[in-house]
Amino acid sequence: MSPTARRFAFLFASIVFLSASPLFAQRERLPPEDLEVVENRWPNAKKTSTGLRYIVLKEGDQNSPMPQPGDRAAVLYKGMLLDGTVFDQSVDPAHAFRPRVGRDELIPAWDQALTRMHKGEKWLLIVPYELGYGTRGNPPKIPKRATLVFEMELLDFGKNLPLN
């Protein structure tokens, strides 16, 4: 192998090694001031690879399947800003929110969470703006780059779940 080829091979191997190291871990998705609030208020929240944080508030049926893209889900929820201000909610089981999962009807955080939940589970989600309403927000209730908090409960799901 020529010296140039060896240098190229070494450089390539170094890049592969370093990209797999903790030094290049995924960046934090929450702004520093929001991260401090979240870590103080919910220190035991689990974090996914996308930056979504969650706490299982109530276990569901662990033997049940989880929603798949295309399923309609019946969900109760309360959406809040990080300061606790409620911006939206659906808390009456008779009128649960019933979106389709994985069909661009939901913010990315909800699609990610619902495909990991079992029937009957209740989660607290901490949503970085990139998985919520993005850089624009959803004025006037949700400001730009807002970290959101949701309490959500998966009541039921299925391909043929009625709208209500």
C-alpha positions as a Markdown table, in Angstrom:
| # | Residue | x | y | z |
|---|---|---|---|---|
| 1 | Met | 0.0 | 0.0 | 0.0 |
| 2 | Ser | 1.4 | 3.4 | -0.9 |
| 3 | Pro | 2.0 | 6.0 | 1.8 |
| 4 | Thr | -0.8 | 8.2 | 0.4 |
| 5 | Ala | -3.2 | 5.2 | 0.5 |
| 6 | Arg | -2.1 | 4.4 | 4.1 |
| 7 | Arg | -2.7 | 8.0 | 5.2 |
| 8 | Phe | -6.1 | 8.0 | 3.6 |
| 9 | Ala | -7.0 | 4.7 | 5.3 |
| 10 | Phe | -5.8 | 6.0 | 8.6 |
| 11 | Leu | -7.8 | 9.2 | 8.2 |
| 12 | Phe | -10.9 | 7.3 | 7.2 |
| 13 | Ala | -10.6 | 4.9 | 10.2 |
| 14 | Ser | -10.0 | 7.9 | 12.6 |
| 15 | Ile | -13.2 | 9.6 | 11.3 |
| 16 | Val | -15.2 | 6.4 | 11.7 |
| 17 | Phe | -13.8 | 5.9 | 15.3 |
| 18 | Leu | -14.4 | 9.5 | 16.4 |
| 19 | Ser | -17.9 | 9.7 | 15.0 |
| 20 | Ala | -18.9 | 6.7 | 17.1 |
| 21 | Ser | -17.3 | 8.1 | 20.3 |
| 22 | Pro | -19.2 | 10.0 | 23.1 |
| 23 | Leu | -17.4 | 13.2 | 22.1 |
| 24 | Phe | -19.8 | 13.3 | 19.1 |
| 25 | Ala | -22.9 | 12.5 | 21.0 |
| 26 | Gln | -26.1 | 14.0 | 19.7 |
| 27 | Arg | -26.5 | 17.7 | 20.6 |
| 28 | Glu | -28.9 | 18.8 | 23.3 |
| 29 | Arg | -32.2 | 19.9 | 21.8 |
| 30 | Leu | -33.4 | 22.1 | 24.6 |
| 31 | Pro | -32.1 | 25.7 | 25.1 |
| 32 | Pro | -29.9 | 26.0 | 28.2 |
| 33 | Glu | -32.5 | 27.9 | 30.2 |
| 34 | Asp | -35.2 | 25.3 | 29.4 |
| 35 | Leu | -32.8 | 22.4 | 30.1 |
| 36 | Glu | -32.2 | 23.7 | 33.6 |
| 37 | Val | -35.9 | 23.9 | 34.3 |
| 38 | Val | -36.5 | 20.4 | 32.9 |
| 39 | Glu | -33.6 | 18.8 | 34.7 |
| 40 | Asn | -34.7 | 20.4 | 38.0 |
| 41 | Arg | -38.4 | 19.6 | 37.6 |
| 42 | Trp | -38.2 | 16.1 | 35.9 |
| 43 | Pro | -34.7 | 14.7 | 36.8 |
| 44 | Asn | -35.8 | 11.1 | 36.0 |
| 45 | Ala | -37.2 | 11.8 | 32.6 |
| 46 | Lys | -36.0 | 9.3 | 29.9 |
| 47 | Lys | -34.6 | 10.8 | 26.7 |
| 48 | Thr | -34.9 | 9.3 | 23.3 |
| 49 | Ser | -32.3 | 9.6 | 20.5 |
| 50 | Thr | -34.4 | 12.5 | 19.0 |
| 51 | Gly | -34.3 | 14.6 | 22.1 |
| 52 | Leu | -37.9 | 13.8 | 23.3 |
| 53 | Arg | -38.1 | 13.3 | 27.0 |
| 54 | Tyr | -40.8 | 11.3 | 28.8 |
| 55 | Ile | -42.0 | 9.9 | 32.1 |
| 56 | Val | -44.4 | 7.0 | 32.3 |
| 57 | Leu | -47.0 | 8.3 | 34.8 |
| 58 | Lys | -49.3 | 5.2 | 34.6 |
| 59 | Glu | -48.4 | 1.8 | 33.2 |
| 60 | Gly | -50.7 | 0.3 | 30.5 |
| 61 | Asp | -51.2 | -3.2 | 29.3 |
| 62 | Gln | -47.7 | -4.3 | 28.6 |
| 63 | Asn | -49.0 | -7.3 | 26.6 |
| 64 | Ser | -50.9 | -5.1 | 24.2 |
| 65 | Pro | -49.4 | -4.1 | 20.9 |
| 66 | Met | -48.5 | -0.4 | 20.3 |
| 67 | Pro | -50.1 | 1.8 | 17.7 |
| 68 | Gln | -48.7 | 1.6 | 14.2 |
| 69 | Pro | -48.7 | 4.2 | 11.4 |
| 70 | Gly | -52.2 | 4.5 | 10.0 |
| 71 | Asp | -53.9 | 3.5 | 13.3 |
| 72 | Arg | -56.4 | 6.0 | 14.8 |
| 73 | Ala | -55.7 | 6.7 | 18.4 |
| 74 | Ala | -58.1 | 7.9 | 21.1 |
| 75 | Val | -56.0 | 10.2 | 23.4 |
| 76 | Leu | -56.7 | 12.4 | 26.4 |
| 77 | Tyr | -54.2 | 15.2 | 26.8 |
| 78 | Lys | -53.2 | 18.5 | 28.3 |
| 79 | Gly | -50.7 | 20.7 | 26.5 |
| 80 | Met | -48.7 | 23.2 | 28.5 |
| 81 | Leu | -45.9 | 25.7 | 28.0 |
| 82 | Leu | -42.8 | 25.0 | 30.2 |
| 83 | Asp | -44.2 | 27.6 | 32.8 |
| 84 | Gly | -47.4 | 25.5 | 33.2 |
| 85 | Thr | -49.7 | 27.7 | 31.1 |
| 86 | Val | -52.2 | 25.3 | 29.4 |
| 87 | Phe | -52.6 | 26.1 | 25.7 |
| 88 | Asp | -54.9 | 23.1 | 24.8 |
| 89 | Gln | -56.5 | 20.1 | 26.2 |
| 90 | Ser | -58.9 | 17.2 | 25.6 |
| 91 | Val | -59.8 | 15.6 | 28.9 |
| 92 | Asp | -63.3 | 14.1 | 28.4 |
| 93 | Pro | -63.1 | 10.4 | 27.4 |
| 94 | Ala | -66.4 | 10.7 | 25.5 |
| 95 | His | -64.7 | 13.3 | 23.3 |
| 96 | Ala | -61.1 | 12.1 | 23.1 |
| 97 | Phe | -58.8 | 13.5 | 20.4 |
| 98 | Arg | -58.7 | 10.8 | 17.6 |
| 99 | Pro | -55.9 | 11.5 | 15.2 |
| 100 | Arg | -54.2 | 9.0 | 12.8 |
| 101 | Val | -50.7 | 8.1 | 13.9 |
| 102 | Gly | -47.9 | 8.6 | 11.4 |
| 103 | Arg | -49.9 | 10.5 | 8.9 |
| 104 | Asp | -48.7 | 14.1 | 9.5 |
| 105 | Glu | -51.7 | 14.9 | 11.6 |
| 106 | Leu | -49.6 | 15.3 | 14.7 |
| 107 | Ile | -46.4 | 17.1 | 15.8 |
| 108 | Pro | -43.4 | 14.7 | 15.5 |
| 109 | Ala | -43.2 | 14.2 | 19.3 |
| 110 | Trp | -46.7 | 12.8 | 19.4 |
| 111 | Asp | -46.1 | 10.4 | 16.5 |
| 112 | Gln | -42.9 | 9.2 | 18.3 |
| 113 | Ala | -44.5 | 8.8 | 21.7 |
| 114 | Leu | -47.7 | 7.1 | 20.5 |
| 115 | Thr | -45.8 | 4.4 | 18.6 |
| 116 | Arg | -44.0 | 3.6 | 22.0 |
| 117 | Met | -47.1 | 3.6 | 24.2 |
| 118 | His | -49.3 | 0.7 | 25.3 |
| 119 | Lys | -53.1 | 0.9 | 25.6 |
| 120 | Gly | -54.0 | 2.6 | 28.9 |
| 121 | Glu | -50.6 | 4.3 | 29.5 |
| 122 | Lys | -50.3 | 7.9 | 30.6 |
| 123 | Trp | -47.1 | 9.7 | 29.8 |
| 124 | Leu | -45.6 | 13.2 | 30.5 |
| 125 | Leu | -43.8 | 14.4 | 27.4 |
| 126 | Ile | -41.2 | 17.2 | 27.3 |
| 127 | Val | -40.9 | 18.3 | 23.8 |
| 128 | Pro | -38.1 | 20.4 | 22.2 |
| 129 | Tyr | -39.4 | 22.9 | 19.8 |
| 130 | Glu | -37.9 | 20.9 | 16.8 |
| 131 | Leu | -40.4 | 18.1 | 17.7 |
| 132 | Gly | -43.2 | 20.5 | 18.4 |
| 133 | Tyr | -44.3 | 23.6 | 16.6 |
| 134 | Gly | -40.8 | 24.5 | 15.4 |
| 135 | Thr | -39.2 | 27.9 | 15.0 |
| 136 | Arg | -42.5 | 29.6 | 14.2 |
| 137 | Gly | -44.6 | 28.3 | 17.1 |
| 138 | Asn | -48.4 | 28.4 | 16.8 |
| 139 | Pro | -49.4 | 31.9 | 17.6 |
| 140 | Pro | -50.9 | 33.3 | 19.7 |
| 141 | Lys | -50.9 | 30.4 | 22.2 |
| 142 | Ile | -47.5 | 28.8 | 21.4 |
| 143 | Pro | -44.6 | 31.1 | 21.1 |
| 144 | Lys | -41.6 | 30.6 | 18.7 |
| 145 | Arg | -39.1 | 27.9 | 19.7 |
| 146 | Ala | -41.3 | 26.8 | 22.6 |
| 147 | Thr | -40.4 | 23.8 | 24.7 |
| 148 | Leu | -43.8 | 22.0 | 25.4 |
| 149 | Val | -45.0 | 19.7 | 28.1 |
| 150 | Phe | -47.9 | 17.3 | 27.5 |
| 151 | Glu | -49.7 | 14.9 | 29.7 |
| 152 | Met | -51.2 | 12.3 | 27.4 |
| 153 | Glu | -53.1 | 9.1 | 27.9 |
| 154 | Leu | -53.6 | 6.5 | 25.2 |
| 155 | Leu | -57.2 | 5.2 | 25.7 |
| 156 | Asp | -57.5 | 3.0 | 22.6 |
| 157 | Phe | -56.2 | 2.6 | 19.1 |
| 158 | Gly | -56.8 | 0.6 | 15.9 |
| 159 | Lys | -57.2 | 0.8 | 12.1 |
| 160 | Asn | -61.0 | 1.0 | 12.4 |
| 161 | Leu | -61.4 | 3.0 | 15.6 |
| 162 | Pro | -64.4 | 5.4 | 15.0 |
| 163 | Leu | -64.0 | 9.1 | 15.1 |
| 164 | Asn | -66.4 | 9.3 | 18.1 |
